[in-house]
Amino acid sequence: MAHNAVFVAIEAEGQHWTVKADTLTAGSGRRGTDAVNDAIRSAILRLVDAREVDFGAYTGPVYFMMHGVRDEERARELAAALHAALHEDLEPLSRAVPPASSLR
């Protein structure tokens, strides 16, 4: 918070992982654009539909959370993609979460 940075983390939960991001830590002026928030929300919903993350995911626009990620490597990939997206670089998110037809 002291550095006005977006908080992004992964956390072990038993055999699965959780990815979290909170934009409140970046201050009141740091909210993604509608296009960024829509892209993140869509990606998270595709992961839910593919059963790669649990149904109760938070899809923003301030707080994002994905439970049930299968392993640490995938959690790190999703966290990095989410972090990049929150800084308006959507390419890593597009690579990490391809269109719905590619996930199944």
Phi and psi restraints in degrees (value plus and minus 20) as a CYANA .aco file:
   2 ALA   PHI     -81.5   -41.5
   2 ALA   PSI     -45.5    -5.5
   3 HIS   PHI    -124.9   -84.9
   3 HIS   PSI     -11.4    28.6
   4 ASN   PHI      32.3    72.3
   4 ASN   PSI      26.7    66.7
   5 ALA   PHI    -125.9   -85.9
   5 ALA   PSI     127.1   167.1
   6 VAL   PHI     -89.1   -49.1
   6 VAL   PSI     112.0   152.0
   7 PHE   PHI    -106.5   -66.5
   7 PHE   PSI     103.9   143.9
   8 VAL   PHI    -154.5  -114.5
   8 VAL   PSI     114.2   154.2
   9 ALA   PHI    -173.3  -133.3
   9 ALA   PSI     142.1   182.1
  10 ILE   PHI    -139.8   -99.8
  10 ILE   PSI     135.0   175.0
  11 GLU   PHI    -165.6  -125.6
  11 GLU   PSI     113.8   153.8
  12 ALA   PHI     -95.9   -55.9
  12 ALA   PSI     115.7   155.7
  13 GLU   PHI    -154.0  -114.0
  13 GLU   PSI      69.2   109.2
  14 GLY   PHI      45.9    85.9
  14 GLY   PSI    -144.6  -104.6
  15 GLN   PHI    -109.1   -69.1
  15 GLN   PSI     -23.3    16.7
  16 HIS   PHI    -138.7   -98.7
  16 HIS   PSI     156.4   196.4
  17 TRP   PHI    -147.4  -107.4
  17 TRP   PSI     136.2   176.2
  18 THR   PHI    -142.1  -102.1
  18 THR   PSI     119.0   159.0
  19 VAL   PHI    -129.7   -89.7
  19 VAL   PSI     111.4   151.4
  20 LYS   PHI    -150.3  -110.3
  20 LYS   PSI     126.1   166.1
  21 ALA   PHI    -166.4  -126.4
  21 ALA   PSI     120.2   160.2
  22 ASP   PHI    -156.1  -116.1
  22 ASP   PSI      99.2   139.2
  23 THR   PHI    -107.3   -67.3
  23 THR   PSI     -31.2     8.8
  24 LEU   PHI     -82.0   -42.0
  24 LEU   PSI     -49.3    -9.3
  25 THR   PHI     -86.5   -46.5
  25 THR   PSI     -37.3     2.7
  26 ALA   PHI    -109.4   -69.4
  26 ALA   PSI     -19.3    20.7
  27 GLY   PHI      76.6   116.6
  27 GLY   PSI     146.4   186.4
  28 SER   PHI     -86.9   -46.9
  28 SER   PSI     -44.0    -4.0
  29 GLY   PHI    -102.9   -62.9
  29 GLY   PSI     -23.5    16.5
  30 ARG   PHI    -124.6   -84.6
  30 ARG   PSI      65.0   105.0
  31 ARG   PHI    -146.6  -106.6
  31 ARG   PSI     114.2   154.2
  32 GLY   PHI     -81.7   -41.7
  32 GLY   PSI     140.3   180.3
  33 THR   PHI     -88.0   -48.0
  33 THR   PSI     144.3   184.3
  34 ASP   PHI     -78.3   -38.3
  34 ASP   PSI     -59.6   -19.6
  35 ALA   PHI     -84.0   -44.0
  35 ALA   PSI     -61.8   -21.8
  36 VAL   PHI     -85.9   -45.9
  36 VAL   PSI     -67.4   -27.4
  37 ASN   PHI     -81.8   -41.8
  37 ASN   PSI     -59.4   -19.4
  38 ASP   PHI     -84.3   -44.3
  38 ASP   PSI     -60.8   -20.8
  39 ALA   PHI     -85.5   -45.5
  39 ALA   PSI     -62.8   -22.8
  40 ILE   PHI     -85.8   -45.8
  40 ILE   PSI     -66.7   -26.7
  41 ARG   PHI     -78.7   -38.7
  41 ARG   PSI     -65.8   -25.8
  42 SER   PHI     -81.4   -41.4
  42 SER   PSI     -63.1   -23.1
  43 ALA   PHI     -83.4   -43.4
  43 ALA   PSI     -64.1   -24.1
  44 ILE   PHI     -83.7   -43.7
  44 ILE   PSI     -62.0   -22.0
  45 LEU   PHI     -85.4   -45.4
  45 LEU   PSI     -54.4   -14.4
  46 ARG   PHI     -85.0   -45.0
  46 ARG   PSI     -59.0   -19.0
  47 LEU   PHI     -85.6   -45.6
  47 LEU   PSI     -58.3   -18.3
  48 VAL   PHI     -84.6   -44.6
  48 VAL   PSI     -68.2   -28.2
  49 ASP   PHI     -78.7   -38.7
  49 ASP   PSI     -55.3   -15.3
  50 ALA   PHI    -103.8   -63.8
  50 ALA   PSI     -19.2    20.8
  51 ARG   PHI      40.3    80.3
  51 ARG   PSI       9.3    49.3
  52 GLU   PHI    -106.2   -66.2
  52 GLU   PSI     -43.9    -3.9
  53 VAL   PHI    -151.7  -111.7
  53 VAL   PSI     138.5   178.5
  54 ASP   PHI     -89.7   -49.7
  54 ASP   PSI     136.7   176.7
  55 PHE   PHI     -76.1   -36.1
  55 PHE   PSI     -55.6   -15.6
  56 GLY   PHI    -101.3   -61.3
  56 GLY   PSI      11.8    51.8
  57 ALA   PHI     -87.0   -47.0
  57 ALA   PSI     124.2   164.2
  58 TYR   PHI    -112.4   -72.4
  58 TYR   PSI     110.0   150.0
  59 THR   PHI    -133.5   -93.5
  59 THR   PSI       5.8    45.8
  60 GLY   PHI      67.4   107.4
  60 GLY   PSI    -189.7  -149.7
  61 PRO   PHI    -108.3   -68.3
  61 PRO   PSI     -27.7    12.3
  62 VAL   PHI    -120.8   -80.8
  62 VAL   PSI     -59.4   -19.4
  63 TYR   PHI    -146.2  -106.2
  63 TYR   PSI     114.4   154.4
  64 PHE   PHI    -147.7  -107.7
  64 PHE   PSI     116.7   156.7
  65 MET   PHI    -172.0  -132.0
  65 MET   PSI     116.0   156.0
  66 MET   PHI    -149.1  -109.1
  66 MET   PSI      93.6   133.6
  67 HIS   PHI    -113.1   -73.1
  67 HIS   PSI     138.1   178.1
  68 GLY   PHI      63.6   103.6
  68 GLY   PSI      -2.5    37.5
  69 VAL   PHI     -87.1   -47.1
  69 VAL   PSI     116.0   156.0
  70 ARG   PHI     -86.3   -46.3
  70 ARG   PSI     -53.9   -13.9
  71 ASP   PHI    -174.0  -134.0
  71 ASP   PSI     146.9   186.9
  72 GLU   PHI     -82.2   -42.2
  72 GLU   PSI     -60.1   -20.1
  73 GLU   PHI     -80.3   -40.3
  73 GLU   PSI     -65.3   -25.3
  74 ARG   PHI     -87.5   -47.5
  74 ARG   PSI     -58.7   -18.7
  75 ALA   PHI     -80.8   -40.8
  75 ALA   PSI     -62.7   -22.7
  76 ARG   PHI     -84.6   -44.6
  76 ARG   PSI     -60.7   -20.7
  77 GLU   PHI     -81.9   -41.9
  77 GLU   PSI     -66.2   -26.2
  78 LEU   PHI     -86.4   -46.4
  78 LEU   PSI     -59.1   -19.1
  79 ALA   PHI     -84.0   -44.0
  79 ALA   PSI     -62.8   -22.8
  80 ALA   PHI     -84.7   -44.7
  80 ALA   PSI     -61.3   -21.3
  81 ALA   PHI     -85.6   -45.6
  81 ALA   PSI     -60.8   -20.8
  82 LEU   PHI     -84.5   -44.5
  82 LEU   PSI     -63.6   -23.6
  83 HIS   PHI     -79.6   -39.6
  83 HIS   PSI     -67.0   -27.0
  84 ALA   PHI     -81.6   -41.6
  84 ALA   PSI     -63.5   -23.5
  85 ALA   PHI     -81.6   -41.6
  85 ALA   PSI     -59.9   -19.9
  86 LEU   PHI     -88.4   -48.4
  86 LEU   PSI     -32.8     7.2
  87 HIS   PHI    -127.0   -87.0
  87 HIS   PSI       2.4    42.4
  88 GLU   PHI      47.9    87.9
  88 GLU   PSI       5.8    45.8
  89 ASP   PHI    -131.9   -91.9
  89 ASP   PSI      79.7   119.7
  90 LEU   PHI    -106.8   -66.8
  90 LEU   PSI     -29.8    10.2
  91 GLU   PHI     -78.3   -38.3
  91 GLU   PSI     -68.8   -28.8
  92 PRO   PHI     -79.8   -39.8
  92 PRO   PSI     -54.5   -14.5
  93 LEU   PHI     -87.3   -47.3
  93 LEU   PSI     -60.2   -20.2
  94 SER   PHI     -83.5   -43.5
  94 SER   PSI     -56.4   -16.4
  95 ARG   PHI     -93.4   -53.4
  95 ARG   PSI     -60.4   -20.4
  96 ALA   PHI     -93.7   -53.7
  96 ALA   PSI     -51.4   -11.4
  97 VAL   PHI    -152.7  -112.7
  97 VAL   PSI      65.8   105.8
  98 PRO   PHI     -88.1   -48.1
  98 PRO   PSI     152.4   192.4
  99 PRO   PHI     -72.7   -32.7
  99 PRO   PSI     135.8   175.8
 100 ALA   PHI     -72.1   -32.1
 100 ALA   PSI     -59.1   -19.1
 101 SER   PHI     -85.4   -45.4
 101 SER   PSI     -43.5    -3.5
 102 SER   PHI    -103.8   -63.8
 102 SER   PSI     -40.4    -0.4
 103 LEU   PHI    -100.4   -60.4
 103 LEU   PSI     -47.9    -7.9
